[in-house]
């Protein structure tokens, strides 16, 4: 998001055309002047407390950055659970996520300007020297054009921007001679072959060494790219052109943006998620403000701010009008079909849309920004972090959280716009949750599952590039920063580009004369940079009054799909459309409604399509109800103190950790290690949690053997070396086909990588204590207080007090719907290595293709509705037969779905014809 503001004169009436000199002069003033007005909804935070929180952010950054440099550099990223670097090709592939890795020390480059913002100028100078000495941009590796642009090219340009600023100040970087800029130019030329398409849209991937299409390149056959991937280039490429005088970069980025604008759906003024780079046909015709589109809108507004080209502002305002007309359903932002924008395309939202309130602040539309931000904050308070996706009734859809910074970004900009200390308290909560739930000895680990609190061996570079930058700026006063941040604009990766680029090397035509624009109400432009009297009309409680109705939107109420229903239908007295959750096959009225859907009118057709989408989701949900959710193995002994939480697969037998108290104990390896016969070391496992290796006998047999030896629980570790929950579907242990009621202890399954973390801890610390539970528990403050965080920063002592805040037990769902999966029980085999009878729960490879995962876990344990009834039915049948099929239960729905196949095809054909 742009620190500089929306870039218009700060009056209640703003002309549609203004010279860029005026824009540059007033851009920063808009947000700064707004901070003088704060609402009285929260008590002011003292300067001492803000300084304390700022120092804590510095200590957290030191912990993350220091561990990356110690354990991972020169690798691209740190793996914080195993304390080593992630090197492309040396770890199991995570799919598209790995396309950000190019063997170019990604985290170091992405962190360059963060070091300066956090006043670590000496570390910045050292980091620049390391980049110049060690980083190679000519590697034979296929990378994402989008990720390489925003993280690496943006990181180099941000580093260069602040390097020349420091050099001008005369104390640091006196030796610097534009070396980072030369690296950026080299990288820019390496990315240019990706634009060799008839449309001008870039290929999504490129080989840094061999480019596109060559046999050695191993890329260039792709046909589709996402809108954000093609539309998030203009800031970095234009800045590169303005810095170097080489206009080709800005020309290519502008051409891509022009093409996307021309291909918008003209009646709705919306764009789809993915587009064919050769034909320009929309491949995915749903439209929203989250994943796949998000930064396209962001860069239209920011391109206007940085480059002073009015056409970018006109395009943004045209799109924004469509977004607020169709997608915005306060406080929700729901995807719609670009050809039928009154029809929702899905019933869930992804976490990336959390940036949008910040963009609305830049636009000047504060009210919906406050509403959406507050809704997101209520979800975070429920689960400590924002799930990767959640439904309109606030159920977890994708349970991961890779430490995304978008919510912190919007929090910062709302505080800048309002001065409301409420947003300082929000930032404080983010700091506490990061330290309490994500901090591990070697950095900060992404959340594998926000429901269980389990970790993923992952710390993305954007965590250091963005999260700490926004959090520090949130609590910093102007004098705490060594330069005027209002002179810069933030890229989507929070890299800093100077606003003076707007008047440098202007050789590009500022107006696209071939584009036509939709006539909009003047008010669309008046809000580009509002004055504070409009935002807060004589009411110091303005922001609080907007937030207040949303306080209980997640906690107390159980909204069932807040989906737009056509207002004109209700005004005319028509009944609301039939929803899948309400459908009863025995209700004649419902059957009559079904017959009318798709036949009577276009409105009925839309109702029918929505009903089918909901019915498919409901059917999928019912089929997976018998699956068990993931469990957690939490290492609670020194020096972990509960910070490391491993994702564990459940068992269909033994103690159910979701219904009984967790099991805590020290671990011990069984002998024999496979646990397939009577243990020869019963004294070693007596009263402890036994470690067993998978293979050579049934899981239930292993459980009985360790139980007979006196173990209080068991952890089965996969014998497939290198397997990991990061890349493999959730694994569920089934019984042996016999009665298993005799097994009373809890049993959990760990993949090889997670199991190795425990085994390595045993080798290093001998005694390792773990907690087996359905979700991670709060850490032990008494034990952890003995640990002193290592940091060279002077803020260490002040920050340590905040590392372990008072226990805040968050009420999670009483009955959680499990991971999305299809249960594939492994058959018994005569092969000794394959005789474990197990169930593989396909949670889909969430990192590489999250679109296939549809978890829907309730965020509210108080809701006792259809979902709880389904869960109770599932548990009852599972007790009597763990392999029960739900086929008979959903047969009526399946039958209805089959009857509707032809209608669905007709809807799809109609959509294709309209395009």
Secondary structure, 3 states (H helix, E strand, C coil): CCCCCCCCCCCCCCCCCCCHHHHHHHHHHHHHHHCCCCCCCCCCCCHHHHHHHHHHHHHHHHHHHHHHHHHHCCCCEEECCCCEEECCCCCCCCHHHHHHCCCCCHHHHHCHHHHHHCCCHHHHHHHHHHHHHHCCCCCCCEEEHHHHHHHHHHHHHHHHHHHHHHHHHCCCCCCCCCHHHHHHHHHHHHHHHHHCCCCCCCCCEEECCCECCCHHHCCCCCCEEEHHHHHCCHHHHHHHHHHHCCCHHHHHHHHHHHHHHHCCECCCCECCCEEECCCCCEEECEECCCCCCHHHHHHHHHHHHHHCCHHHHHHHHHHHHHHHHHHEECCEECCEECCCCCCECCCEEEHHHHHHHHHHHHHCCHHHHHHHHHHHHHHHHHHCCCCCEEECCCEEEECCECCCCHHHHHHHHHHHHHCCCHHHHHHHHHHHHHHHHHEECCEECEEEECCCCEEECCECHHHHHHHHHHHHHHHCCHHHCCCCHHHEEECCCCCEEEHHHHHCCCCCCCCCCCCCCCCCCCHHHHCCCCCHHHHCCCCCCHHHHHHHCCCCCCCCCCCCCCCCCCHHHHHCCCCCCCCHHHCCCCCHHHHHHHHHCCCCCHHHHHHHHHHHHHHHHHHHHHHCCCCCCCEEEEECCCCCCCCEEEEEECECCCCCCCCCCCEEEEEEECCCCCCCCCCCCHHHHCCCEEEEECCCCCHHHHHHHHHHCCCCEEEEECCCCCCCCCCCCEEEECCCCCCCCCCCCEEEEECHHHHHHHHHHHHHHCCCEEEEECCCCCCCHHHHCCCCCCCCCCCHHHHHHHHCCCCCCCCCCCCCCCCCCCEEECCCCCCHHHCCCEEEECCCCCCCCHHHCCCCEECCCCCCCHHHHHHHHHHHHHHHCCCCCCCCCCHHHHHHHHHCHHHHHHHHHHHHHHC
